[in-house]
Amino acid sequence: MIKILAACGAGINSSHQIKTAIEEEMKKRGYDVKVDAVVVKDINKDMMDQYDIFTPISKTKFSFDINIPLIEAGPILYRIPSMADPVFDELESVIKDLKK
C-alpha cells in the first residue's frame, strides 16, 4: 500500500476532496493507496517520514527538507480532466517508481 499525505490550509475541505479524488482515481488505475488529509501547519518531519508521497494543494515551505516525492494536487480540485489528469499521471508515475 502506498501512503499519501494530502494537505491544505484548513485540512477541512480541499485536502479531503484531493484525498477522495486520488483514492478513487488510483483505485481505477489498479493501485492500492491510502490518503490522509491534514492541515499544513500540523505537518512535522516525523509525520512526513511516515508517507511515500506528499500532495499539498500548493507549494509549501517547511523548516525541514521533504525527502519524499511532492506533487502539487491543487488542479484536482477543478475536476476538469485536462487539469486533473496530468496530476494523476504524475502520481501514477511516482507510484510505479516506488515499486511497492
KEFI-474938 format. One record per atom (N, C-alpha, C): x, y, z; residue number from 1; atom name. Coordinates in Angstrom, 1 decimal. Layout:
BEGIN
SITE      x      y      z  nr atom
SITE      X      Y      Z NUM   CA
...
END
This chain:
BEGIN
SITE      x      y      z  nr atom
SITE    0.8   -1.2    0.0   1    N
SITE    0.0    0.0    0.0   1   CA
SITE    0.9    1.2    0.0   1    C
SITE    0.5    2.2   -0.8   2    N
SITE    1.2    3.5   -0.9   2   CA
SITE    0.5    4.5    0.0   2    C
SITE    1.2    5.1    0.9   3    N
SITE    0.7    6.1    1.8   3   CA
SITE    0.9    7.5    1.3   3    C
SITE   -0.1    8.3    1.1   4    N
SITE   -0.1    9.6    0.6   4   CA
SITE   -0.6   10.6    1.6   4    C
SITE    0.1   11.7    1.7   5    N
SITE   -0.3   12.8    2.6   5   CA
SITE   -0.8   13.9    1.8   5    C
SITE   -2.1   14.3    2.0   6    N
SITE   -2.7   15.5    1.3   6   CA
SITE   -2.8   16.6    2.4   6    C
SITE   -2.6   17.8    1.9   7    N
SITE   -2.6   18.9    2.9   7   CA
SITE   -3.2   20.2    2.3   7    C
SITE   -3.9   20.9    3.1   8    N
SITE   -4.3   22.3    2.7   8   CA
SITE   -4.3   23.2    3.9   8    C
SITE   -4.7   24.4    3.7   9    N
SITE   -4.6   25.4    4.8   9   CA
SITE   -5.4   25.1    6.0   9    C
SITE   -6.6   24.5    5.8  10    N
SITE   -7.5   24.3    6.9  10   CA
SITE   -7.7   22.8    7.2  10    C
SITE   -7.4   21.9    6.3  11    N
SITE   -7.5   20.5    6.5  11   CA
SITE   -8.9   20.0    6.5  11    C
SITE   -9.8   20.8    6.0  12    N
SITE  -11.2   20.5    6.1  12   CA
SITE  -11.8   20.2    4.8  12    C
SITE  -11.7   21.0    3.8  13    N
SITE  -12.4   20.8    2.5  13   CA
SITE  -11.5   20.3    1.4  13    C
SITE  -10.5   21.2    1.0  14    N
SITE   -9.7   20.9   -0.2  14   CA
SITE   -8.9   19.6    0.0  14    C
SITE   -8.3   19.4    1.1  15    N
SITE   -7.4   18.2    1.3  15   CA
SITE   -8.3   17.0    1.3  15    C
SITE   -9.5   17.1    1.7  16    N
SITE  -10.4   15.9    1.7  16   CA
SITE  -10.9   15.6    0.3  16    C
SITE  -11.1   16.7   -0.5  17    N
SITE  -11.5   16.5   -1.9  17   CA
SITE  -10.4   15.8   -2.7  17    C
SITE   -9.1   16.3   -2.4  18    N
SITE   -8.0   15.7   -3.0  18   CA
SITE   -7.8   14.2   -2.6  18    C
SITE   -8.0   14.0   -1.3  19    N
SITE   -7.9   12.6   -0.8  19   CA
SITE   -8.9   11.7   -1.5  19    C
SITE  -10.1   12.1   -1.6  20    N
SITE  -11.1   11.2   -2.3  20   CA
SITE  -10.8   11.0   -3.7  20    C
SITE  -10.5   12.1   -4.4  21    N
SITE  -10.2   12.0   -5.9  21   CA
SITE   -9.0   11.1   -6.1  21    C
SITE   -7.9   11.2   -5.3  22    N
SITE   -6.7   10.4   -5.5  22   CA
SITE   -7.1    8.9   -5.3  22    C
SITE   -7.8    8.7   -4.2  23    N
SITE   -8.1    7.3   -3.8  23   CA
SITE   -9.0    6.7   -4.9  23    C
SITE   -9.9    7.4   -5.4  24    N
SITE  -10.8    6.9   -6.5  24   CA
SITE  -10.1    6.6   -7.8  24    C
SITE   -9.3    7.6   -8.2  25    N
SITE   -8.6    7.5   -9.5  25   CA
SITE   -7.5    6.4   -9.4  25    C
SITE   -6.8    6.4   -8.4  26    N
SITE   -5.7    5.4   -8.3  26   CA
SITE   -6.3    4.0   -8.2  26    C
SITE   -7.4    3.8   -7.5  27    N
SITE   -8.1    2.5   -7.5  27   CA
SITE   -8.5    2.1   -8.9  27    C
SITE   -9.0    3.0   -9.7  28    N
SITE   -9.4    2.7  -11.1  28   CA
SITE   -8.2    2.3  -11.9  28    C
SITE   -7.0    2.8  -11.5  29    N
SITE   -5.8    2.5  -12.3  29   CA
SITE   -5.1    1.3  -11.7  29    C
SITE   -5.7    0.7  -10.7  30    N
SITE   -5.2   -0.6  -10.1  30   CA
SITE   -4.2   -0.4   -9.0  30    C
SITE   -4.1    0.7   -8.3  31    N
SITE   -3.2    0.9   -7.2  31   CA
SITE   -3.9    0.9   -5.9  31    C
SITE   -3.2    0.4   -4.9  32    N
SITE   -3.7    0.4   -3.5  32   CA
SITE   -3.0    1.5   -2.8  32    C
SITE   -3.8    2.6   -2.6  33    N
SITE   -3.3    3.8   -1.9  33   CA
SITE   -4.2    4.2   -0.7  33    C
SITE   -3.6    4.8    0.2  34    N
SITE   -4.4    5.3    1.4  34   CA
SITE   -3.9    6.8    1.5  34    C
SITE   -4.8    7.7    1.5  35    N
SITE   -4.5    9.1    1.6  35   CA
SITE   -5.1    9.7    2.9  35    C
SITE   -4.2   10.4    3.6  36    N
SITE   -4.6   11.1    4.8  36   CA
SITE   -4.6   12.6    4.5  36    C
SITE   -5.7   13.3    5.0  37    N
SITE   -5.8   14.7    4.8  37   CA
SITE   -5.5   15.4    6.1  37    C
SITE   -4.7   16.4    6.0  38    N
SITE   -4.3   17.2    7.2  38   CA
SITE   -4.1   18.7    6.9  38    C
SITE   -4.0   19.4    8.0  39    N
SITE   -3.7   20.8    8.0  39   CA
SITE   -2.2   21.0    7.8  39    C
SITE   -1.8   21.9    6.9  40    N
SITE   -0.4   22.1    6.6  40   CA
SITE    0.4   22.4    7.9  40    C
SITE   -0.2   23.3    8.7  41    N
SITE    0.6   23.7    9.9  41   CA
SITE    0.8   22.6   10.9  41    C
SITE    0.1   21.5   10.8  42    N
SITE    0.3   20.4   11.7  42   CA
SITE    1.4   19.4   11.2  42    C
SITE    1.9   19.6   10.0  43    N
SITE    2.9   18.7    9.5  43   CA
SITE    4.3   18.9   10.1  43    C
SITE    4.9   17.9   10.5  44    N
SITE    6.3   17.9   11.0  44   CA
SITE    7.1   16.8   10.3  44    C
SITE    8.4   16.8   10.5  45    N
SITE    9.2   15.9    9.9  45   CA
SITE    8.9   14.4   10.2  45    C
SITE    8.6   14.2   11.5  46    N
SITE    8.2   12.8   11.9  46   CA
SITE    7.0   12.3   11.1  46    C
SITE    6.0   13.2   11.0  47    N
SITE    4.8   12.9   10.3  47   CA
SITE    5.1   12.6    8.8  47    C
SITE    5.8   13.5    8.2  48    N
SITE    6.1   13.4    6.8  48   CA
SITE    6.9   12.1    6.5  48    C
SITE    7.8   11.7    7.4  49    N
SITE    8.6   10.5    7.2  49   CA
SITE    7.7    9.2    7.1  49    C
SITE    6.5    9.3    7.5  50    N
SITE    5.6    8.1    7.5  50   CA
SITE    4.9    7.9    6.2  50    C
SITE    5.1    8.8    5.2  51    N
SITE    4.4    8.7    4.0  51   CA
SITE    5.3    8.5    2.8  51    C
SITE    4.8    8.0    1.7  52    N
SITE    5.5    7.8    0.5  52   CA
SITE    5.5    8.9   -0.5  52    C
SITE    4.4    9.7   -0.5  53    N
SITE    4.2   10.8   -1.4  53   CA
SITE    3.4   12.0   -0.6  53    C
SITE    3.8   13.2   -1.0  54    N
SITE    3.2   14.4   -0.4  54   CA
SITE    2.4   15.1   -1.5  54    C
SITE    1.1   15.4   -1.3  55    N
SITE    0.3   16.1   -2.3  55   CA
SITE   -0.4   17.3   -1.6  55    C
SITE    0.3   18.4   -1.5  56    N
SITE   -0.3   19.6   -1.0  56   CA
SITE   -1.1   20.3   -2.0  56    C
SITE   -2.0   21.1   -1.6  57    N
SITE   -2.8   21.9   -2.6  57   CA
SITE   -1.9   22.9   -3.4  57    C
SITE   -0.8   23.3   -2.8  58    N
SITE    0.1   24.2   -3.4  58   CA
SITE    1.5   24.1   -2.7  58    C
SITE    2.5   24.7   -3.3  59    N
SITE    3.8   24.6   -2.7  59   CA
SITE    3.8   25.2   -1.3  59    C
SITE    4.5   24.5   -0.5  60    N
SITE    4.6   24.9    0.9  60   CA
SITE    6.0   24.9    1.4  60    C
SITE    6.4   25.8    2.2  61    N
SITE    7.7   25.8    2.8  61   CA
SITE    7.7   25.3    4.2  61    C
SITE    8.6   24.4    4.5  62    N
SITE    8.7   23.8    5.8  62   CA
SITE   10.1   24.1    6.4  62    C
SITE   10.3   24.0    7.7  63    N
SITE   11.6   24.2    8.3  63   CA
SITE   12.5   23.0    8.2  63    C
SITE   12.0   22.0    7.4  64    N
SITE   12.8   20.7    7.2  64   CA
SITE   12.7   20.3    5.8  64    C
SITE   13.6   19.5    5.3  65    N
SITE   13.6   19.0    4.0  65   CA
SITE   12.5   17.9    3.8  65    C
SITE   11.9   18.0    2.6  66    N
SITE   10.9   16.9    2.3  66   CA
SITE   11.7   15.9    1.5  66    C
SITE   11.7   14.7    2.0  67    N
SITE   12.5   13.6    1.4  67   CA
SITE   11.7   12.6    0.6  67    C
SITE   10.4   12.9    0.3  68    N
SITE    9.5   12.1   -0.4  68   CA
SITE    9.1   12.9   -1.6  68    C
SITE    8.6   12.2   -2.7  69    N
SITE    8.1   12.9   -3.8  69   CA
SITE    6.9   13.9   -3.5  69    C
SITE    7.0   15.1   -4.0  70    N
SITE    6.0   16.1   -3.8  70   CA
SITE    5.3   16.4   -5.1  70    C
SITE    4.0   16.3   -5.1  71    N
SITE    3.2   16.5   -6.3  71   CA
SITE    2.1   17.5   -5.9  71    C
SITE    2.1   18.7   -6.5  72    N
SITE    1.1   19.7   -6.2  72   CA
SITE   -0.3   19.2   -6.8  72    C
SITE   -1.2   19.1   -5.9  73    N
SITE   -2.5   18.5   -6.3  73   CA
SITE   -3.7   19.5   -6.4  73    C
SITE   -3.4   20.7   -6.3  74    N
SITE   -4.4   21.7   -6.4  74   CA
SITE   -5.3   21.6   -7.7  74    C
SITE   -4.7   21.3   -8.9  75    N
SITE   -5.5   21.2  -10.1  75   CA
SITE   -6.6   20.1  -10.0  75    C
SITE   -6.5   19.2   -9.1  76    N
SITE   -7.5   18.1   -9.0  76   CA
SITE   -8.8   18.8   -8.6  76    C
SITE   -8.8   19.9   -7.8  77    N
SITE  -10.0   20.5   -7.3  77   CA
SITE  -10.9   21.0   -8.4  77    C
SITE  -10.3   21.4   -9.5  78    N
SITE  -11.2   21.9  -10.6  78   CA
SITE  -12.0   20.9  -11.3  78    C
SITE  -11.7   19.6  -11.1  79    N
SITE  -12.5   18.5  -11.6  79   CA
SITE  -12.6   18.6  -13.2  79    C
SITE  -11.6   19.2  -13.8  80    N
SITE  -11.5   19.3  -15.2  80   CA
SITE  -10.4   18.3  -15.7  80    C
SITE  -10.8   17.3  -16.4  81    N
SITE   -9.8   16.3  -16.8  81   CA
SITE   -8.5   16.9  -17.4  81    C
SITE   -8.6   17.9  -18.2  82    N
SITE   -7.3   18.4  -18.7  82   CA
SITE   -6.4   19.0  -17.7  82    C
SITE   -6.9   19.4  -16.5  83    N
SITE   -6.1   19.9  -15.5  83   CA
SITE   -5.8   18.8  -14.4  83    C
SITE   -6.7   17.9  -14.1  84    N
SITE   -6.5   16.9  -13.1  84   CA
SITE   -5.7   15.7  -13.6  84    C
SITE   -5.9   15.3  -14.9  85    N
SITE   -5.3   14.1  -15.4  85   CA
SITE   -3.7   14.2  -15.3  85    C
SITE   -3.1   15.3  -15.6  86    N
SITE   -1.7   15.4  -15.5  86   CA
SITE   -1.2   15.1  -14.1  86    C
SITE   -1.9   15.5  -13.1  87    N
SITE   -1.6   15.3  -11.7  87   CA
SITE   -1.7   13.8  -11.4  87    C
SITE   -2.8   13.2  -11.9  88    N
SITE   -3.0   11.7  -11.7  88   CA
SITE   -1.9   10.9  -12.4  88    C
SITE   -1.5   11.4  -13.6  89    N
SITE   -0.5   10.7  -14.4  89   CA
SITE    0.9   10.8  -13.6  89    C
SITE    1.2   12.0  -13.1  90    N
SITE    2.4   12.1  -12.3  90   CA
SITE    2.4   11.2  -11.1  90    C
SITE    1.3   11.2  -10.4  91    N
SITE    1.1   10.3   -9.3  91   CA
SITE    1.4    8.8   -9.6  91    C
SITE    0.8    8.4  -10.7  92    N
SITE    1.0    7.0  -11.2  92   CA
SITE    2.4    6.8  -11.5  92    C
SITE    3.1    7.7  -12.1  93    N
SITE    4.5    7.6  -12.5  93   CA
SITE    5.3    7.4  -11.2  93    C
SITE    5.1    8.2  -10.2  94    N
SITE    5.8    8.2   -9.0  94   CA
SITE    5.5    6.8   -8.2  94    C
SITE    4.3    6.4   -8.2  95    N
SITE    3.9    5.1   -7.6  95   CA
SITE    4.7    4.0   -8.3  95    C
SITE    4.7    4.0   -9.6  96    N
SITE    5.5    3.0  -10.3  96   CA
SITE    7.0    3.0   -9.9  96    C
SITE    7.5    4.2   -9.8  97    N
SITE    8.9    4.3   -9.4  97   CA
SITE    9.2    3.8   -8.0  97    C
SITE    8.2    3.9   -7.1  98    N
SITE    8.3    3.4   -5.7  98   CA
SITE    8.5    1.9   -5.6  98    C
SITE    7.9    1.2   -6.6  99    N
SITE    8.0   -0.3   -6.7  99   CA
SITE    7.5   -0.9   -5.4  99    C
SITE    6.4   -0.5   -4.9 100    N
SITE    5.8   -1.1   -3.6 100   CA
SITE    4.7   -2.1   -4.0 100    C
END
